[in-house]
Amino acid sequence: MKLLFIYNANSGKLNALFDVGHKLFSPSTYPCSLCALTYDTFSENKIWKAFRQESHFDMEFYHKDVFEITFPNVKVLYPIVLKLEQHQLTTVINPDVLNEITNVEELIEKLSITL
């Protein structure tokens, strides 16, 4: 079993620069709640990083453009957390739920309860 975290952001240095600017100047309109939960403005959230490193979950992280190339037949809304098990993808946390989560501790709790 593997958890797939797909951000509502595209890959690349220019996109990362735009994301930082958006987080700095208009955080309330930033379109990726998963990014906002797992990353501070310039680096990975320390609590999230510790959880990720200590977790027994196998995790993969995708920007939406890379996910769509890797899984061309999967159509989902972003951001999202999926579970890949025996070549089957299922939703663990959908975008609506992610958008309601207010801090990284709540995300970690939700993952722990759901799995």
C-alpha positions in Angstrom: 0.0 0.0 0.0 1.2 3.4 -0.9 -0.2 6.9 -0.2 -0.2 9.4 -3.1 -0.3 13.1 -2.2 -1.2 15.2 -5.2 -0.8 19.0 -4.9 -3.0 21.5 -6.8 0.2 23.0 -8.3 2.4 22.4 -11.3 6.0 21.4 -11.1 9.0 23.5 -12.0 11.1 26.4 -10.5 9.0 29.2 -12.1 5.8 27.6 -10.7 7.4 27.3 -7.3 8.4 30.9 -7.3 4.8 31.9 -8.2 3.5 29.7 -5.4 5.8 31.4 -2.8 4.6 34.8 -4.0 1.0 33.7 -3.7 1.5 32.3 -0.2 3.2 35.6 0.8 0.8 38.1 -0.7 -2.5 36.3 -0.7 -2.5 33.2 1.4 -6.3 33.1 1.8 -6.7 32.6 -2.0 -3.9 30.0 -2.4 -5.4 27.1 -4.4 -3.6 24.2 -2.7 -4.7 23.4 0.8 -2.4 20.4 0.9 0.6 22.6 0.0 -0.4 25.1 2.7 -0.6 22.3 5.3 2.6 20.5 4.5 4.8 23.5 3.5 5.5 26.8 5.1 6.3 29.7 2.8 9.9 28.5 2.0 10.3 25.0 3.4 8.6 21.8 4.4 6.6 22.1 7.7 8.7 20.7 10.5 5.9 18.7 12.1 4.9 17.3 8.7 8.5 16.4 7.9 9.0 14.6 11.2 5.7 12.6 10.6 6.7 11.8 7.1 10.1 10.5 8.1 8.9 8.5 11.1 5.7 7.1 9.4 5.3 3.5 8.4 3.4 4.7 5.4 5.0 4.5 1.9 4.4 7.9 0.5 4.8 9.5 -2.9 4.2 13.2 -3.7 3.1 14.6 -7.1 2.5 18.0 -8.6 -0.7 17.7 -10.6 1.1 17.9 -14.0 3.4 15.1 -13.2 0.5 13.0 -11.7 -1.5 13.4 -14.9 1.5 12.2 -17.0 2.1 9.2 -14.6 -1.6 8.3 -14.3 -3.1 9.6 -17.6 -6.4 7.8 -17.2 -7.1 9.0 -13.7 -9.3 12.0 -13.4 -9.5 13.6 -10.0 -9.9 17.1 -8.4 -6.9 18.5 -6.6 -5.5 18.5 -4.1 -6.2 15.0 -3.0 -4.7 12.0 -1.1 -5.1 8.6 -2.8 -4.2 5.1 -1.8 -2.6 2.8 -4.3 -3.1 -0.8 -3.4 -2.9 -3.8 -5.8 -2.9 -1.4 -8.8 -6.2 0.2 -7.6 -6.5 3.9 -6.6 -9.0 4.9 -3.9 -9.5 8.3 -2.3 -8.3 8.7 1.2 -8.9 12.4 1.6 -10.8 14.4 -1.0 -10.4 18.1 -1.8 -13.4 19.2 0.2 -12.1 17.6 3.3 -8.5 18.8 2.7 -9.9 22.4 2.3 -11.5 22.1 5.8 -8.4 20.9 7.6 -6.9 23.9 9.4 -3.5 22.6 10.5 -0.9 19.9 9.9 -1.7 18.1 13.1 -5.3 17.7 12.0 -4.1 16.3 8.6 -1.8 13.8 10.4 -4.7 12.8 12.7 -7.1 12.4 9.7 -4.5 10.1 7.9 -4.0 8.0 11.0 -7.7 7.5 11.6 -8.5 6.8 7.9 -5.9 4.2 7.4 
